[in-house]
């Protein structure tokens, strides 16, 4: 295995403790905590194993991103004492004033694009992602066509939001494999924090505010669901701090799948979205759960992030349809639907 610490054949040239990245990774490589890595290659690809030591800082210049292709993997396993930082080149608070401009620039959401994962076996543990999401997909970490474990990470000051008809989180796992793990992470001061595939299990371990200042949350504070496949496995949604938001014209639960909501979970629906319970499947919930409009701030807060600009009303969303009986569910905890 070849590890990059000083000059190597992979085109990475250090300057003091700065390593400027201008070429793709095509051999097994390690990035070390005694250097700060500056991504200058706007279209930087990882096509082999990249291991990042605890305590390493990676900074991205404007409009750059990192793609882990189908041949590559990234193992970024920090620790509580030595976190791994992915941030903007303008961020002087982490690693110092590496662009050498003093106070002339400061970091902001969308300074750099994202890290995109397209393979299996990737791990992000105790990683901090700051000031990213500048691409049209708005995510700072996108898990697409692969799976990853994302645990004990912080996502702060990133974008996320709506692009076209779709909603993308600062962490976007709408294209991920259903075995992807997202646990014990913290999301705050992002425009939109998290979007996931419908069949990824989400427990109640993630946090959607600044632990040091609970008043700092995210603009669109929810977990956004998009259905690239039906719910065809036993699936559980357990997060209670923020709602789940279904953004799909017809999200189906199909055999042998089921969807179980933990107590006090709230599910909201964007306009025209609805849920279909297919034959031989289950939607398991109780009176503590609510199904309601995306505009309903009284249940789960201002998830659409527009303050008082909109209020909920009947027919805001399509409802919950039971395919076996050709009926729609109704009840005191199903609000503002079509029926």
N, C-alpha and C positions, 0 to 999 in steps of 0.2 A: 504494500500500500504506500502510495506517495502522499505526503502531507505537506500542505503549503504553509510555510512559516516565513520564509524569505523569498528570493527569486526562485521561480520554478518554471517548468515547461508549459504551465497552463496560462501564461501571460499575465500573471499577477505580480505587480511591481510594488514593493514596499517603499515608503518614504518615512524614515524614522519608525514609529509604531503604526503608521498608516499604510494599509495595503489597498491599492487602487485596482479594482476589478474591471477589466476591459475585454476579457475573453471568456468563452463558455467553459464549463467544467466537463471534461470528458474522461477523467481518470479519478480514482478514489482520492478524496481530498479532506483534510481536516483544517478547520479554522480555529485559531488559538486565542485565548483570552488576553494574551499580552499584546495583541494588535487590534486596531480598529479597521474594519473593512468598509471601503467606500465603493459602492456600486456605481460605476460610470457608464457601463454598457447598457443602453436603454432596453435591449432585448436579450437579457442574460439568461442562458439556459443551463440547467444542471442535468447531465445525461449519465451520471454515475453516482456513487455514494458520496454525499457531503455530510460530514460530521462536524457539529459546532460545539465547542467546549463551553461549559458553564462560565458565565461572566463575560462572554464575547459580545461586542457591540458591532452591529452592521448598520451602516447609514446609506441612504439612497439619494442620489442627486435627482433633480427634477425630471419627472416623466419616465423614470426607470422602473423596471420590475424584474422579478425572478420567476422563471418557470421551471418546475421540476417535471421533466417529461416522463414518458412511460418507461424509460430505461434508468431513470434516476431515483434517488431517495434522499430525503433530508432527515437527519436525526439531530434535533435541537433540544437536548435535554439539559436544562439548567437546574438550579436548585433554589430553595427559598433564600439562601444567602448569596447566591451568584446567579442572578437572572440573565437571560440572553435578551438583548435589546435589538429590535428592528425599528428604525426611526428615520427621520428626515436628516439630510445633510446640514440643514439649518438649525438643528436641535443642539444648542450648546450645553444644555443641562445634562446630557448623557455623552460622556467622552470628550467634552470641551469644544472649543471653537475651531473645529477642523476645517471649515471653509475660510478661516482667517479674515473675517470681515467685521469682527467685533460685534457691536450691537446693530449693524446696518440691516440685518435680516433676522427674522424670527420664524419659527415653524408654525404651520397651520394645517388644517385638514386638507388632504388631497395633495400634499407636496410631492409625494411619490405614488406610484401605482399600487402594485401588490405582489404578494407571493402566491403563485398558482401551483397547485399540486395535481398531477395527472397520473399518479401511480399508487401502489400499495406499500405498506410498511413504513409510513412517515410518522414521526413523532415530534410534537411540540409540547414541551413541559417547562413550566416556569419561564415562559417567553413573554415579553412585553412588545406590543405592536402600537406604534404611535404615528399620527400625522399622515396616514396613507389613505388609499381609496380614491386616487385621482383618475382612475381609468373610467371608461363608460360603464363598467360593471360595478364600480363604486366600492368594491370590497378591498380590504387590506390583506386578508388571507382567504383565498378561494380554493376549496377542495372540489375538484372537478374530475369526474371519470376516474376516481380512485378512492382510497380510504385513508384515514389518518386518526391519530389519537391527539386530541387537543385538551390538555389538562393543566389547571393551576396557572393559566395565562391571564394577562391583562390586555384589554383592547380599549384604548382611550384616545380621544381627539381625532378620530377617523371619520370618514364620510359614511357610506351606506345610504340607501334611499331608493327612490323609484326611478327606473329607466325604462321608458316605454310602458308596457303593461305589467312589468315585473318589479318586485321589491328585492333588493340585495342588501344583506347585512354586512357590517364591517367584517364579520366572519360569515362567509357564504358557503353553506354546505348543501345547497339545493341540487347540485349535480353530483354529490358524493355517493359512495356506496353506503348501504344501510348499516353496515357494521361500524361506521365512523363513531368515535367516542368524543363527546363534548361535555366535560364535567369540571366543576370547581373553578370556573373562569369568572373574571370580573369584567363587566362592560360599563363604561361611563363616558359621558361627553362625546359620544358618537352620534351621528345623525340617526342612523338605524343600526342597532347592535348585531342582530343575529337572524339569519335565514337558513332553513334546513329542509331537506327532503322529508316528505310526510312520514316515512317509515323509520326514521332515526329516533330511537328512544331518548327522551330528554327528561332527566330527573329534576329535583328541586335544589341542586347544588350550585348552580350558577347564580351570580349576583349582578343586578342591573342598576347599581348606583356606586358612587365613590365611597368606599368603606370609611374614609376619613372625613367625608362631608356628604351625608346621605341626601342632601338637597340637590346634589349634582347627579342627574340621571342621563338619559338619552332622549333626543327630540322625539323620535318615533319609538317609544319604549315598549317593544314587543318582540315575539319570536314569530317570524313570518314563514308560512308554510307554502311551498309550491309542489305540485304533484307532477313529477316526471314519470311516476309510476303509481298505480293504485296502492292502497294500503292492503297488502297481501300477506302480511305476517302479523303475529301478535305484537302490538305496538302500545307503548305507554307514554302519555304526556303528563309530566308531573310538576312543571314549574308553576308556582303560584304568585311570585312577585309581579310578573308581567303576563299579559294575555298571549295566547297563541292566535295568530291571524291567518285565516285561510284565504288565499288569493288564487282561486281556481274556479272555473265555471262549473265543474262537476268532479269533485273529489270523491272517489268511490272507495268503500271498504268492500273488498272481494274475498271470497273463500280461498284459503283458510284463514284469512286475516281477521283481526279485531282491533278496536281502538278503545283503550281504557283511560279515563281521565281520573287523576288523583283528586281527592277532595279539594274544593276551592279553586280548581283550575277554571279559567275563563277562556272561552273561544269566541273570537270576533270574526266577522266576514266582511270582505270588501264588496262593493256593489256587484250584483249578479252572481256572486259565488254561492255555492250550496254544497251540502254533504249528502251522499247517497249511501244508504245501508243496504248492501247487496244481500241476496238470498244466502242463508247459512252463515251469516256473519253477525257480529255484535258491536254495538256502541254502548259502552258501560259507563254510566255516570249516575250522579245522585242529585238531590235538591240543592247541594252546595255549589254545583256547577251552573254557569250561565253561558248561553249561546246568544250572541247579540250583534248589533251593528258595529262596524268599524268607527262610526261617528259617536258611539255611546261612551262619553267620558265618565259617566256615573259608575260604570263597571270596568275596573282595570285601568282607569286613567285616560289621558288624552293620547291614545295610541296613534292616531293619524297626525298628531303634531301640529294641529292648526288652531289651538286655543279654543276660542268661542266662535270661530268662523262657521262651523257647521254643528247641527244638532240632529239626533237620530229621529227617524219617523218610520211608520209602517212601510213595508215594501223595500226597505234598504238592501235586503239580501234575499236569496232564493229559498232558504229553509232547509229542513232535514227531511229527506225523502226516503221512505221505506219501500224498497223495490218489491218485496214479496207481497205486500198488501196494497201497493199503489196508493199509499196515503202519506201524509206529512205529519211528523211529530208536532205536538203542541203542548203548552204548559206554561206555568208562571215563570219558568226560568228560560224560556225561548222567546226572545224579544225582537220586535221590529222586523220580522221576516215577512215574506210575501203572503203567508197564509194566516 
